[in-house]
Amino acid sequence: MFKYLILINPLGFMYGSAGGFLSPENLVGRSGSKFPPEAATLAGLFFAANKTKQFTTQEELRYKLHLAGPFWAESDSPDDFYVPIPRTKIIADEDTDEWRIENKKWQRDESKPKLEADYQWQNINYWNDSANEIRANNAVKKTPWKFVPILHPRTKDEERVVRAEDGLFLENAVQMDDDYCLVYLSSHQLPDGWYRFGGENHLVEVTSVEIPQESFINEILHQKIQKTFALITPGIWGSNQLSFRYPKHPDFSIKRPMMLTDRPIPYRYRLGERKIDEQGKHYQAGRMSRGRYAVPTGTVYVFKNPLNQPWCEWSEEWFPKEGFSLKQLGCNLCLPLNIEGVE
C-alpha cells in the first residue's frame, strides 16, 4: 500500500495551530499548540498540486491515495524515521521500565514507580527491541522542533499597510532544526519541488523517496498483527456520529481489548475547497470542517483472540467515512508489539 516516503523540509518557520486557551506561562495559547500537520494536510497538498502538475487523475487520488503520518527523520537518513514510542516502554534519561501483563492486569517494576518518560519518539528500525536495548542503541530522540512566539503585523484588507489600531498580533511559529525533516508514508509519488503547505501556506521543499521492497519498513508494515499492537498515528474508530476506543463493527468479532492509553485528543480536518466570489475574495462555501476525538498515538491494545491481519488488510468498514474512508488518511496505523505476559 505505502510505496513512498514524502519528505517535507520547512524553508524557515512554520506555524502551529494554537488553541483558544491562554495560560499564565504563555499568553499566546501554547497549551493548544498542534504540530506537525496531520496526513489530511498532505492529502490537500496532493489534490492542489495535481490541478497544476497533473501527475495523475483526481479520481485516482480520490479513491486510491493512502497517506499516514506525521513522522520525522534526519534529512540525510529518511529511512531511519522516528515513530511514537508504545506506552508499554518508558524510556528516561537515567533508566527504563516496561509494562507487562500479570494476572490479567498491567504491572511494572515496583522499584521504579516514579519513573517518567523523557522520550516520545523512537527509530522505527528498533521497533521490536526492548526499552533497554532502544536506550542503549541511542535509538530515541526528543522532538527536533520548538515553538517560538512571533510578532506579526495585521494589514489592511485593501492594501499592504499595517492597521492604525490593533496592527500587531502574536502567533505561534515552529522552528525545526535544519538537519531534520517531516516524513509521511504515501501510496503515490508527489513531484519534487517547492510547495505551499499547511493552513498558513508556508513554503516547504518536498521530496519523494521510494521505499525498497526488501526494507524493514515494508516488512513490518505487512507483518500480521496477532494479539497486541501499538498505534503510531491517531486512532479513529466508530461511526460518523460517535468516536469509539476500538472498532464496534459486526465484522470485528473481537471482544473489548485491554488498553494502555491516555485521554483522547482532538482530531480536525477540512473537506472541500475555498471558493472565490466575484470580487476575488475567498469564502468558505464548499468547505466542511470535521472534528472528533481520537485515541492518542502510542496507545497499546491487547486482544484475547488474534487478529491475524496487518493494518493494510483491515476492512474499510472499521473506519468512519466522511466523504472518504479515514483509512486513506492512515488513521489507526499500528505495528505489532511484543509484551511480556502475552503468548
NUTORNU-983992 format. One record per residue (C-alpha): x, z, y. Coordinates in steps of 0.2 Angstrom, whole numbers, plus 5000, padded with zeros to 4 digits. Example, Ala and Ser with C-alpha at 12.3 -4.5 7.8 and 13.67 -1.06 7.14 Angstrom:
<atoms>
+------+------+------+
|    x |    z |    y |
+------+------+------+
| 5062 | 5039 | 4978 |
| 5068 | 5036 | 4995 |
+------+------+------+
</atoms>
This chain:
<atoms>
+------+------+------+
|    x |    z |    y |
+------+------+------+
| 5000 | 5000 | 5000 |
| 5013 | 5005 | 5013 |
| 5027 | 4992 | 5014 |
| 5035 | 4995 | 5031 |
| 5041 | 5009 | 5042 |
| 5036 | 5007 | 5060 |
| 5049 | 5015 | 5071 |
| 5045 | 5019 | 5089 |
| 5059 | 5024 | 5102 |
| 5052 | 5030 | 5118 |
| 5060 | 5022 | 5133 |
| 5061 | 5038 | 5144 |
| 5047 | 5051 | 5145 |
| 5031 | 5050 | 5135 |
| 5015 | 5061 | 5139 |
| 5007 | 5073 | 5128 |
| 4988 | 5076 | 5129 |
| 4986 | 5093 | 5137 |
| 4971 | 5105 | 5133 |
| 4959 | 5112 | 5145 |
| 4965 | 5130 | 5144 |
| 4978 | 5137 | 5155 |
| 4990 | 5151 | 5150 |
| 4999 | 5164 | 5161 |
| 5016 | 5157 | 5155 |
| 5011 | 5139 | 5159 |
| 4999 | 5133 | 5172 |
| 4998 | 5115 | 5166 |
| 4989 | 5119 | 5149 |
| 5004 | 5119 | 5137 |
| 4993 | 5129 | 5125 |
| 4984 | 5112 | 5121 |
| 4998 | 5100 | 5120 |
| 4997 | 5086 | 5107 |
| 5012 | 5076 | 5102 |
| 5016 | 5065 | 5093 |
| 5002 | 5052 | 5093 |
| 4991 | 5051 | 5078 |
| 4991 | 5035 | 5067 |
| 4975 | 5030 | 5076 |
| 4985 | 5026 | 5092 |
| 4996 | 5015 | 5082 |
| 4981 | 5006 | 5075 |
| 4976 | 5002 | 5093 |
| 4993 | 4995 | 5096 |
| 4991 | 4983 | 5081 |
| 4975 | 4976 | 5087 |
| 4980 | 4975 | 5105 |
| 4997 | 4966 | 5101 |
| 4988 | 4954 | 5089 |
| 4977 | 4947 | 5103 |
| 4993 | 4940 | 5111 |
| 5006 | 4938 | 5097 |
| 4993 | 4933 | 5084 |
| 5003 | 4938 | 5069 |
| 4988 | 4940 | 5058 |
| 4969 | 4939 | 5060 |
| 4958 | 4953 | 5067 |
| 4948 | 4953 | 5051 |
| 4964 | 4956 | 5041 |
| 4968 | 4971 | 5052 |
| 4950 | 4977 | 5052 |
| 4949 | 4978 | 5033 |
| 4967 | 4979 | 5026 |
| 4978 | 4988 | 5039 |
| 4983 | 5005 | 5032 |
| 4994 | 5017 | 5043 |
| 5000 | 5035 | 5041 |
| 5010 | 5047 | 5051 |
| 5016 | 5053 | 5063 |
| 5034 | 5057 | 5056 |
| 5051 | 5056 | 5064 |
| 5069 | 5052 | 5059 |
| 5086 | 5050 | 5066 |
| 5087 | 5032 | 5073 |
| 5102 | 5027 | 5063 |
| 5094 | 5033 | 5046 |
| 5075 | 5030 | 5047 |
| 5073 | 5030 | 5028 |
| 5078 | 5049 | 5029 |
| 5062 | 5053 | 5039 |
| 5055 | 5071 | 5041 |
| 5038 | 5076 | 5035 |
| 5029 | 5093 | 5037 |
| 5035 | 5107 | 5025 |
| 5022 | 5113 | 5012 |
| 5016 | 5130 | 5017 |
| 5022 | 5137 | 5000 |
| 5040 | 5135 | 5007 |
| 5046 | 5147 | 5020 |
| 5062 | 5142 | 5027 |
| 5070 | 5153 | 5041 |
| 5087 | 5153 | 5049 |
| 5093 | 5169 | 5039 |
| 5083 | 5167 | 5022 |
| 5070 | 5158 | 5012 |
| 5055 | 5163 | 5002 |
| 5041 | 5153 | 4992 |
| 5023 | 5157 | 4987 |
| 5019 | 5157 | 4969 |
| 5003 | 5160 | 4959 |
| 5002 | 5176 | 4948 |
| 4985 | 5181 | 4940 |
| 4976 | 5168 | 4950 |
| 4982 | 5174 | 4966 |
| 4995 | 5169 | 4979 |
| 5011 | 5180 | 4978 |
| 5028 | 5180 | 4987 |
| 5043 | 5191 | 4987 |
| 5038 | 5209 | 4991 |
| 5055 | 5212 | 4999 |
| 5053 | 5198 | 5012 |
| 5035 | 5202 | 5019 |
| 5040 | 5199 | 5037 |
| 5050 | 5183 | 5035 |
| 5043 | 5169 | 5046 |
| 5046 | 5151 | 5045 |
| 5058 | 5144 | 5058 |
| 5057 | 5126 | 5052 |
| 5042 | 5115 | 5050 |
| 5050 | 5098 | 5045 |
| 5060 | 5093 | 5030 |
| 5069 | 5077 | 5024 |
| 5057 | 5068 | 5013 |
| 5071 | 5064 | 5001 |
| 5072 | 5083 | 4997 |
| 5053 | 5084 | 4994 |
| 5055 | 5091 | 4976 |
| 5069 | 5103 | 4980 |
| 5066 | 5122 | 4981 |
| 5066 | 5131 | 4998 |
| 5084 | 5137 | 4994 |
| 5090 | 5120 | 4990 |
| 5082 | 5112 | 5005 |
| 5090 | 5125 | 5017 |
| 5107 | 5124 | 5008 |
| 5107 | 5105 | 5010 |
| 5103 | 5106 | 5028 |
| 5088 | 5096 | 5025 |
| 5077 | 5104 | 5038 |
| 5076 | 5102 | 5057 |
| 5066 | 5108 | 5072 |
| 5056 | 5096 | 5082 |
| 5068 | 5084 | 5092 |
| 5057 | 5084 | 5107 |
| 5052 | 5096 | 5121 |
| 5038 | 5097 | 5134 |
| 5043 | 5096 | 5152 |
| 5031 | 5098 | 5167 |
| 5031 | 5083 | 5178 |
| 5025 | 5082 | 5196 |
| 5016 | 5066 | 5199 |
| 5008 | 5058 | 5215 |
| 4990 | 5054 | 5214 |
| 4987 | 5037 | 5223 |
| 4973 | 5030 | 5232 |
| 4961 | 5018 | 5222 |
| 4964 | 5003 | 5233 |
| 4982 | 5004 | 5237 |
| 4998 | 5012 | 5231 |
| 4999 | 5026 | 5243 |
| 4998 | 5045 | 5240 |
| 4982 | 5053 | 5245 |
| 4981 | 5063 | 5260 |
| 4973 | 5078 | 5251 |
| 4977 | 5083 | 5233 |
| 4990 | 5070 | 5232 |
| 5001 | 5078 | 5219 |
| 4997 | 5085 | 5201 |
| 5006 | 5092 | 5186 |
| 5006 | 5084 | 5169 |
| 5015 | 5087 | 5153 |
| 5029 | 5075 | 5148 |
| 5038 | 5074 | 5132 |
| 5056 | 5071 | 5132 |
| 5063 | 5065 | 5115 |
| 5081 | 5066 | 5110 |
| 5089 | 5049 | 5112 |
| 5095 | 5049 | 5094 |
| 5078 | 5051 | 5086 |
| 5063 | 5040 | 5084 |
| 5045 | 5042 | 5078 |
| 5041 | 5035 | 5061 |
| 5024 | 5029 | 5054 |
| 5020 | 5021 | 5037 |
| 5011 | 5004 | 5038 |
| 5004 | 4991 | 5026 |
| 5008 | 4977 | 5039 |
| 5023 | 4972 | 5050 |
| 5022 | 4974 | 5069 |
| 5033 | 4961 | 5078 |
| 5048 | 4969 | 5085 |
| 5048 | 4972 | 5104 |
| 5043 | 4982 | 5119 |
| 5025 | 4988 | 5120 |
| 5014 | 5000 | 5130 |
| 5010 | 5014 | 5118 |
| 4998 | 5029 | 5119 |
| 4984 | 5033 | 5132 |
| 4996 | 5033 | 5146 |
| 5004 | 5016 | 5142 |
| 5022 | 5022 | 5142 |
| 5035 | 5009 | 5137 |
| 5042 | 5010 | 5119 |
| 5053 | 5000 | 5108 |
| 5045 | 4996 | 5091 |
| 5055 | 4990 | 5076 |
| 5048 | 4987 | 5058 |
| 5058 | 4991 | 5043 |
| 5053 | 4985 | 5026 |
| 5053 | 4999 | 5013 |
| 5063 | 4994 | 4997 |
| 5054 | 4993 | 4981 |
| 5066 | 5005 | 4972 |
| 5067 | 5018 | 4986 |
| 5062 | 5036 | 4984 |
| 5049 | 5035 | 4997 |
| 5040 | 5021 | 4987 |
| 5042 | 5031 | 4971 |
| 5035 | 5047 | 4977 |
| 5020 | 5039 | 4986 |
| 5015 | 5031 | 4970 |
| 5018 | 5047 | 4959 |
| 5002 | 5053 | 4951 |
| 4996 | 5069 | 4958 |
| 4991 | 5082 | 4944 |
| 4985 | 5099 | 4949 |
| 4995 | 5103 | 4965 |
| 4999 | 5093 | 4981 |
| 5003 | 5096 | 5000 |
| 4996 | 5087 | 5015 |
| 5009 | 5078 | 5026 |
| 4995 | 5071 | 5038 |
| 4979 | 5080 | 5044 |
| 4966 | 5082 | 5030 |
| 4949 | 5075 | 5035 |
| 4935 | 5076 | 5021 |
| 4917 | 5076 | 5021 |
| 4903 | 5065 | 5029 |
| 4901 | 5058 | 5047 |
| 4892 | 5074 | 5052 |
| 4902 | 5088 | 5044 |
| 4920 | 5092 | 5041 |
| 4925 | 5100 | 5024 |
| 4941 | 5108 | 5017 |
| 4940 | 5097 | 5002 |
| 4930 | 5082 | 4995 |
| 4912 | 5085 | 4992 |
| 4908 | 5069 | 4984 |
| 4899 | 5066 | 4967 |
| 4914 | 5056 | 4961 |
| 4925 | 5071 | 4965 |
| 4921 | 5081 | 4950 |
| 4935 | 5094 | 4953 |
| 4929 | 5112 | 4957 |
| 4934 | 5121 | 4973 |
| 4953 | 5122 | 4974 |
| 4964 | 5136 | 4978 |
| 4972 | 5133 | 4995 |
| 4986 | 5139 | 5006 |
| 4982 | 5134 | 5024 |
| 4979 | 5139 | 5042 |
| 4965 | 5137 | 5054 |
| 4958 | 5119 | 5057 |
| 4965 | 5108 | 5070 |
| 4956 | 5096 | 5082 |
| 4957 | 5078 | 5077 |
| 4951 | 5065 | 5090 |
| 4952 | 5046 | 5092 |
| 4943 | 5032 | 5100 |
| 4935 | 5016 | 5094 |
| 4932 | 5000 | 5103 |
| 4939 | 4993 | 5119 |
| 4939 | 4996 | 5138 |
| 4928 | 4984 | 5147 |
| 4931 | 4976 | 5164 |
| 4917 | 4974 | 5177 |
| 4915 | 4960 | 5190 |
| 4926 | 4970 | 5202 |
| 4941 | 4970 | 5189 |
| 4939 | 4989 | 5186 |
| 4939 | 4997 | 5169 |
| 4924 | 5006 | 5162 |
| 4920 | 5015 | 5146 |
| 4906 | 5004 | 5139 |
| 4911 | 4998 | 5121 |
| 4922 | 5013 | 5118 |
| 4917 | 5028 | 5107 |
| 4926 | 5044 | 5106 |
| 4926 | 5053 | 5090 |
| 4931 | 5071 | 5087 |
| 4931 | 5083 | 5072 |
| 4941 | 5096 | 5064 |
| 4955 | 5093 | 5051 |
| 4964 | 5103 | 5038 |
| 4982 | 5105 | 5045 |
| 4997 | 5097 | 5038 |
| 5007 | 5107 | 5026 |
| 4991 | 5114 | 5018 |
| 4993 | 5116 | 4999 |
| 4979 | 5113 | 4986 |
| 4979 | 5119 | 4968 |
| 4966 | 5112 | 4956 |
| 4960 | 5118 | 4939 |
| 4960 | 5101 | 4932 |
| 4972 | 5087 | 4936 |
| 4968 | 5073 | 4947 |
| 4980 | 5061 | 4938 |
| 4980 | 5049 | 4953 |
| 4991 | 5045 | 4968 |
| 4984 | 5046 | 4985 |
| 4984 | 5026 | 4986 |
| 4971 | 5026 | 4972 |
| 4959 | 5038 | 4979 |
| 4941 | 5032 | 4981 |
| 4937 | 5026 | 4999 |
| 4921 | 5036 | 4996 |
| 4930 | 5053 | 4998 |
| 4934 | 5049 | 5016 |
| 4922 | 5048 | 5031 |
| 4918 | 5031 | 5038 |
| 4915 | 5029 | 5056 |
| 4917 | 5010 | 5059 |
| 4930 | 5010 | 5045 |
| 4937 | 5022 | 5032 |
| 4948 | 5036 | 5038 |
| 4959 | 5032 | 5023 |
| 4965 | 5017 | 5033 |
| 4972 | 5030 | 5046 |
| 4982 | 5039 | 5032 |
| 4971 | 5054 | 5033 |
| 4974 | 5067 | 5019 |
| 4990 | 5058 | 5014 |
| 4998 | 5070 | 5002 |
| 5013 | 5072 | 4990 |
| 5013 | 5080 | 4973 |
| 5021 | 5098 | 4973 |
| 5029 | 5110 | 4961 |
| 5023 | 5128 | 4962 |
| 5028 | 5142 | 4951 |
| 5015 | 5148 | 4940 |
| 5005 | 5131 | 4939 |
| 5008 | 5122 | 4922 |
+------+------+------+
</atoms>
